[in-house]
Amino acid sequence: MNLKALRYFVAIADTGSFTAAAALVRIAQPALSRHVRELESELGVALLRRSARGALLTQEGAALCEAARRILAEAEQVKTQLTARAQMGQSTITVGASPTLGRVLLPGLFERCDSALGGFRIALRESFTPILSDWLERGLVDVAFLTNPDGSRDFALHHLYSEPFALITAAPRRYPSTVTVAELADIPLLMTRFHRNLVERQLGVVGGRLNVHAEIDSVESISELVMQGRWATVMPVSVYSRQREARTVALSEVSGVQLNRLLMLAVRRDGGANPGIALFTEIVKAECAELVAKGVFSFSDGPRTERGQPDGAPRRRPPAARK
């Protein structure tokens, strides 16, 4: 059983006619019939039944047709990847990503690409989703990691993961491991404009609000201020994954509302001119799947508590905002 015979057989199933299938795959009808007879002989079953209405699938033929479609699709995917790998050479793919992904996703992604693609190079441009979308549409980047895209652009979107937001402060813990929407409204925050808008839309569903002391469109600057101990922020949990491991930050879940971001890998539907995009997409999915399994994008290890304070300790109401 070979791919060519399966392709011919599927063509007959799709057209319902030996004559139409022969024209579709550009082969003489006697040769097409011979391939089908050889396939039936190899499998030991009748696959097609000729009738006045054309060529009809037998029960066995229907089962083979379903399997053949999957086999042919997988074979085409392998061919595309191998062709892309051969064509890439020293080519470069330009990736657009938000500042919150830099320390989490990109190190492993670079390692995977270097291992799988050899001389293939990655160029990184950082910004938030609205600007990344513009860059992708204008061809300034080949692919872009977008947070909660609105679907108004003509992009092919690949779902990567959903990630919760957390209230983040420097250790030791100043707030309970879980805060309510009302309690969150009393906590002075430093936020990027993009994250503020995203979280406020989700809080608005339950009548919640944020108490934003300052908007700072620099994730790095907010992180430095938070680590000084005076300020808090609301960010995706993975942004502080290293500090979580070092136990230098405290994360609090927000109850009563679902605060999260949905990360997508976006590609222009025309695919652009870069032959490595399809293969790069598969590498991104593999890296994200591994990070998800490790719990990087979740409260997988449970809400952290103050050292020496049990999870069931009495809750303290957060201090009110300064007037």
Protein Blocks (a to p, Z undefined) as FASTA:
>chain_A
ZZklmmmmmmmmmnopaklmmmmnopafklmmmmmmmmmmmnopafbdcdfkbpaddfkl
mmmmmmmmmmmmmmmmmmmmmmmmmmnmmaccdddddfklmmmmmmmmmmmmmmmnomac
cddddddfklmmmmmmnopafbdcdehiehlaccddddfbdcddddddddddfbdfbdcf
klmmmpccdddfklmmmmmmmmmmnopacddfbdcfbfklmmmmmmnopaccdddfklmm
mmmmnopaccdddehiacdddddddddfklpabfklmmmmmmmmmmmmmmmmnommcckn
opaddehiafklccdddddddZZ
